Amino acid sequence: MKILLTGSTGLLGRRLTENLSSKGHEVVGVSRKALRNPPDTKQRWVTWEDLFSPPPHIQSLLASLDAVVHLAGESIASGRWTRRQKERLRTSRISTLSQLSKSLFLHSKKIQTIVSASGISYYGDCGDRVLTESNLPGQDFLAQLTVDWEAALWNCEPQSVRKVALRIGPVLSADGGMLTKLLPLFKKGLGSPLGDGRQYMSWIHETDIVRALEFCLTTASIKGALNAVSPHPVRNAEFTETLAHALGKKPFVRVPAFSLKLLLGEMSDLMLFSQNAKPQVLMEAGFKFEYPDFKSAIHSIVGSSL
C-alpha cells in the first residue's frame, strides 16, 4: 500500500511510519520544509508548501496513492488559548485537511481510504457517564473544534472513499506528548492530583494507537468515527498515584481547579474535563490492546525513562 502521511515528523507520525514501513508499505511524509530522506526506501518525505496547488511531481504522487493518513495539527497544549492560538489550532487541522482533500479529488485516481486523527475532547466534560461513539458532542471550544475537524473529513471528495476518524485520547509515551511534561515534575516528587481528582482520563499507550491506526488502514469494514482509547480509563487521582509510585515517589498536594483556571485560562479544560470513553467500535471489530490497563502501560514507559 502507498500511503501519504501528514504530521509525519510528530510522535505518532514517526511511530506509524516505522510500523507501516516494517510491514512493507510505502510511506510518503508531507512536509512544508525540505527534509533529508532516510536510507530506508520504504520511507520518504516530499516538500509540499501549498496543499491546494500541488506541483507536477506531487500530482504524480497523488495519482498513485492508495491511502492518506492525516495526523497534522498544532498541539492543543502549545500555549494559552488566545483568539490567535485558537485560529492556529483550527487552521492546522481543518484547513489543512480541506485543502488536501481538494487536491486528492483532482489528482488521486485509486485512493481507497482516508484516516484522520480526531480527539476524545469531542464529547466535552461528561463526568462519570460512559461514552461510546454514539454519544453527542459537547459545546465547549475543544469539542466544537473536533466536530469541525471531523466534518472536514466527512466532506472530503469523492464520497465513495472510506473515511475513518480516530478520537484519540492522551497518548502515553516517554518520547512525546503529555508524559514528557509530567515526568520531570513527578521525578522531583511534585506530581499532583488536579482539581478534585475525580475526572476521568481516557488514555492510550503509544504502541496501541499506532496499531489502531494500522488496523483502521487495513480493515475495510471500519468506517466513521471511533474512540481510540484504552478500555480502562482512570480517574486523575489514580493516574497521579500510579505514576508517582512507579517512580518511587508520593503524590504532592492537590492543585485546586481555580488555580489552574487562573494560570491557564480556558486551556485548563484539558486537565479538568472528564471523559469516561470506551473503544466500542475497535473492540467489536476485533482489535486487541497490548496495554489495556493503566498500571502496566505506565510501568512499560517509566522503565525506559528512568
C-alpha positions as CSV (number, residue, x, y, z in Angstrom):
1,M,0.0,0.0,0.0
2,K,1.2,3.5,-0.8
3,I,0.3,5.9,2.0
4,L,0.6,9.7,2.2
5,L,1.1,10.9,5.8
6,T,0.7,14.4,7.2
7,G,2.2,15.1,10.6
8,S,4.9,12.6,9.7
9,T,7.5,14.3,11.9
10,G,5.4,14.2,15.1
11,L,5.4,11.4,17.7
12,L,2.6,9.4,16.1
13,G,3.8,10.1,12.6
14,R,7.3,8.8,13.3
15,R,6.0,5.7,15.1
16,L,3.4,5.0,12.4
17,T,6.0,5.4,9.6
18,E,8.3,2.9,11.3
19,N,5.4,0.4,11.8
20,L,4.0,0.6,8.3
21,S,7.4,0.5,6.6
22,S,8.3,-2.6,8.6
23,K,5.1,-4.2,7.2
24,G,6.2,-3.5,3.6
25,H,4.1,-0.4,3.0
26,E,5.5,2.7,1.2
27,V,5.0,5.8,3.4
28,V,5.4,9.3,2.0
29,G,5.5,12.0,4.6
30,V,4.4,15.5,3.8
31,S,6.5,18.5,5.0
32,R,6.4,22.2,4.2
33,K,10.1,22.2,4.7
34,A,12.7,20.2,2.9
35,L,13.8,17.1,4.8
36,R,16.5,14.6,4.1
37,N,15.1,11.2,3.1
38,P,16.1,8.3,5.3
39,P,18.1,5.4,3.8
40,D,15.1,3.1,4.1
41,T,13.5,3.2,0.6
42,K,10.1,2.5,2.1
43,Q,10.2,5.9,3.9
44,R,10.5,9.3,2.3
45,W,9.3,12.9,2.6
46,V,8.1,15.3,0.0
47,T,8.1,19.1,0.3
48,W,4.6,20.5,-0.4
49,E,4.1,24.1,0.7
50,D,0.7,24.8,-0.8
51,L,-1.6,21.9,-0.3
52,F,-4.2,23.4,-2.7
53,S,-1.8,23.7,-5.6
54,P,0.4,20.6,-5.9
55,P,3.3,20.9,-8.3
56,P,3.6,18.3,-11.1
57,H,5.7,15.8,-9.1
58,I,3.1,15.9,-6.3
59,Q,0.3,15.4,-8.8
60,S,2.0,12.3,-10.0
61,L,2.4,11.1,-6.4
62,L,-1.3,11.7,-5.6
63,A,-2.3,9.7,-8.7
64,S,-0.6,6.6,-7.3
65,L,-1.8,6.7,-3.7
66,D,-3.8,4.0,-2.0
67,A,-4.5,5.8,1.3
68,V,-4.0,9.0,3.3
69,V,-3.4,9.4,7.0
70,H,-3.9,12.9,8.4
71,L,-2.1,13.5,11.7
72,A,-1.2,17.1,11.2
73,G,-2.3,19.6,13.9
74,E,-0.6,22.0,16.3
75,S,-0.5,20.7,19.9
76,I,-3.6,21.8,21.9
77,A,-1.2,22.4,24.9
78,S,1.2,24.6,23.0
79,G,0.1,27.8,24.5
80,R,-2.7,29.7,26.2
81,W,-5.9,29.7,24.1
82,T,-5.9,33.3,22.8
83,R,-8.0,34.1,19.8
84,R,-4.9,33.8,17.6
85,Q,-3.9,30.5,19.1
86,K,-7.4,29.1,18.6
87,E,-7.3,30.0,15.0
88,R,-3.9,28.3,14.6
89,L,-5.4,25.2,16.2
90,R,-8.3,25.2,13.7
91,T,-6.1,26.0,10.6
92,S,-3.6,23.3,11.3
93,R,-6.3,20.7,11.5
94,I,-9.3,21.8,9.4
95,S,-7.9,24.0,6.7
96,T,-5.0,21.6,6.1
97,L,-7.4,18.7,5.6
98,S,-9.8,20.7,3.4
99,Q,-7.0,21.9,1.1
100,L,-5.6,18.4,0.9
101,S,-8.9,16.9,0.1
102,K,-9.4,19.2,-2.9
103,S,-6.0,18.1,-4.3
104,L,-6.9,14.5,-3.7
105,F,-10.2,14.9,-5.6
106,L,-8.5,16.5,-8.6
107,H,-5.5,14.2,-8.9
108,S,-6.0,10.9,-7.0
109,K,-7.1,8.1,-9.2
110,K,-7.1,5.0,-7.0
111,I,-7.2,6.2,-3.4
112,Q,-9.4,4.0,-1.2
113,T,-9.0,5.2,2.4
114,I,-8.6,8.4,4.4
115,V,-7.8,8.0,8.1
116,S,-7.7,11.2,10.2
117,A,-6.8,11.9,13.8
118,S,-9.6,13.4,15.9
119,G,-9.9,13.8,19.7
120,I,-11.7,12.4,22.7
121,S,-12.4,16.0,23.5
122,Y,-15.3,15.7,21.0
123,Y,-17.5,14.7,24.0
124,G,-16.8,17.7,26.2
125,D,-17.0,17.4,30.0
126,C,-19.2,14.4,30.8
127,G,-18.5,13.5,34.4
128,D,-18.9,9.7,35.1
129,R,-21.1,9.0,32.1
130,V,-19.7,6.2,29.9
131,L,-19.1,7.5,26.4
132,T,-19.3,5.4,23.2
133,E,-19.2,6.6,19.7
134,S,-23.0,7.2,19.7
135,N,-22.8,10.0,22.3
136,L,-23.4,13.5,21.2
137,P,-20.6,16.2,21.1
138,G,-20.0,18.8,23.8
139,Q,-20.4,22.6,23.3
140,D,-17.0,23.9,24.5
141,F,-14.2,25.1,22.3
142,L,-12.3,21.8,22.0
143,A,-15.5,19.8,21.4
144,Q,-16.6,22.1,18.6
145,L,-13.0,22.2,17.1
146,T,-13.2,18.4,17.0
147,V,-16.7,18.4,15.4
148,D,-15.5,20.7,12.7
149,W,-12.3,18.6,12.2
150,E,-14.4,15.5,11.6
151,A,-16.8,17.4,9.4
152,A,-13.8,18.3,7.1
153,L,-13.1,14.6,6.8
154,W,-16.7,13.6,6.0
155,N,-16.8,16.4,3.4
156,C,-13.8,15.1,1.6
157,E,-14.4,14.1,-2.0
158,P,-15.0,11.6,-3.5
159,Q,-17.7,10.5,-1.1
160,S,-17.1,6.9,-2.1
161,V,-13.7,6.8,-0.3
162,R,-13.7,5.0,3.0
163,K,-13.1,7.5,5.9
164,V,-12.2,6.9,9.5
165,A,-11.8,9.4,12.3
166,L,-9.9,8.2,15.4
167,R,-10.9,10.1,18.5
168,I,-7.6,9.8,20.3
169,G,-7.1,10.2,24.0
170,P,-3.8,11.4,25.6
171,V,-1.0,9.2,24.3
172,L,1.4,7.7,26.8
173,S,4.9,7.8,25.6
174,A,8.3,8.7,27.0
175,D,9.3,10.5,23.8
176,G,6.5,13.0,23.4
177,G,3.0,14.1,24.4
178,M,1.7,14.6,27.9
179,L,4.3,12.5,29.8
180,T,7.3,14.4,28.6
181,K,5.9,17.4,30.5
182,L,4.8,15.4,33.6
183,L,7.8,13.1,34.1
184,P,10.3,15.8,35.2
185,L,7.8,17.0,37.8
186,F,6.9,13.6,39.1
187,K,10.6,12.6,39.3
188,K,11.0,15.5,41.7
189,G,8.1,14.4,43.8
190,L,5.9,17.3,42.5
191,G,3.2,15.2,40.8
192,S,-0.2,16.4,42.0
193,P,-3.9,15.5,41.6
194,L,-5.7,18.2,39.6
195,G,-8.9,19.7,40.8
196,D,-10.9,17.2,42.8
197,G,-9.0,14.3,41.1
198,R,-12.3,12.6,40.1
199,Q,-12.3,13.5,36.4
200,Y,-11.8,10.5,34.1
201,M,-8.8,10.4,31.8
202,S,-9.2,8.3,28.6
203,W,-5.7,7.4,27.6
204,I,-3.9,5.1,25.2
205,H,-0.4,3.6,25.0
206,E,1.7,4.7,22.0
207,T,2.0,1.1,20.9
208,D,-1.7,0.7,20.8
209,I,-2.5,3.9,19.0
210,V,0.0,3.0,16.2
211,R,-1.5,-0.5,16.0
212,A,-5.0,1.0,15.9
213,L,-4.1,3.4,13.1
214,E,-2.7,0.4,11.1
215,F,-5.8,-1.6,11.9
216,C,-8.1,1.1,10.6
217,L,-6.0,1.4,7.4
218,T,-6.1,-2.3,6.6
219,T,-9.6,-3.3,7.9
220,A,-12.0,-2.4,5.1
221,S,-15.1,-2.9,7.3
222,I,-14.2,0.0,9.6
223,K,-15.5,3.4,8.7
224,G,-16.8,6.5,10.5
225,A,-15.7,7.7,14.0
226,L,-14.2,5.5,16.7
227,N,-12.8,6.0,20.1
228,A,-9.0,5.3,20.1
229,V,-8.5,4.9,23.9
230,S,-7.8,2.1,26.3
231,P,-10.9,0.1,27.5
232,H,-10.0,1.1,31.1
233,P,-9.9,4.9,31.7
234,V,-8.7,6.1,35.1
235,R,-9.5,9.0,37.3
236,N,-7.0,11.7,37.6
237,A,-6.2,10.8,41.3
238,E,-5.4,7.2,40.2
239,F,-3.3,8.4,37.3
240,T,-1.3,10.6,39.7
241,E,-0.8,7.9,42.3
242,T,0.1,5.2,39.8
243,L,2.7,7.4,38.0
244,A,4.2,8.7,41.3
245,H,4.5,5.2,42.8
246,A,6.1,3.9,39.6
247,L,8.8,6.5,40.0
248,G,9.2,5.7,43.7
249,K,7.5,9.0,44.8
250,K,4.4,10.0,46.6
251,P,1.7,12.3,45.1
252,F,2.2,16.0,46.1
253,V,-0.6,18.3,47.3
254,R,-3.7,18.7,45.2
255,V,-3.8,21.6,42.8
256,P,-7.2,23.4,43.1
257,A,-9.3,23.9,40.0
258,F,-9.4,27.7,40.4
259,S,-5.6,27.8,40.4
260,L,-5.4,26.0,37.1
261,K,-8.1,28.3,35.7
262,L,-6.2,31.4,36.8
263,L,-2.9,30.1,35.4
264,L,-4.1,28.6,32.1
265,G,-7.5,30.1,31.4
266,E,-9.7,28.1,29.1
267,M,-6.8,25.7,28.5
268,S,-7.4,24.3,32.0
269,D,-10.3,22.3,30.4
270,L,-7.6,19.9,29.2
271,M,-6.8,18.9,32.9
272,L,-10.2,19.3,34.5
273,F,-12.7,17.9,31.9
274,S,-13.9,14.3,32.5
275,Q,-14.2,11.8,29.6
276,N,-15.0,8.2,30.5
277,A,-14.8,6.8,27.0
278,K,-14.8,3.2,25.7
279,P,-13.4,1.9,22.4
280,Q,-16.6,0.1,21.5
281,V,-16.1,0.1,17.7
282,L,-12.5,-1.0,17.8
283,M,-13.3,-3.9,20.2
284,E,-16.3,-5.0,18.3
285,A,-14.1,-5.1,15.2
286,G,-11.7,-7.5,16.9
287,F,-8.9,-5.1,17.9
288,K,-6.8,-6.4,20.9
289,F,-5.0,-3.9,23.1
290,E,-1.4,-4.8,24.2
291,Y,-1.7,-2.3,27.1
292,P,-5.4,-2.3,28.2
293,D,-4.7,-1.4,31.9
294,F,-3.0,1.8,33.1
295,K,-0.6,0.3,35.6
296,S,1.1,-2.0,33.0
297,A,1.1,0.8,30.5
298,I,2.8,3.3,32.9
299,H,5.4,0.7,34.0
300,S,6.3,-0.1,30.4
301,I,7.1,3.6,29.8
302,V,8.6,4.7,33.1
303,G,11.1,1.8,33.0
304,S,12.5,3.3,29.8
305,S,12.6,6.8,31.2
306,L,14.5,6.2,34.5
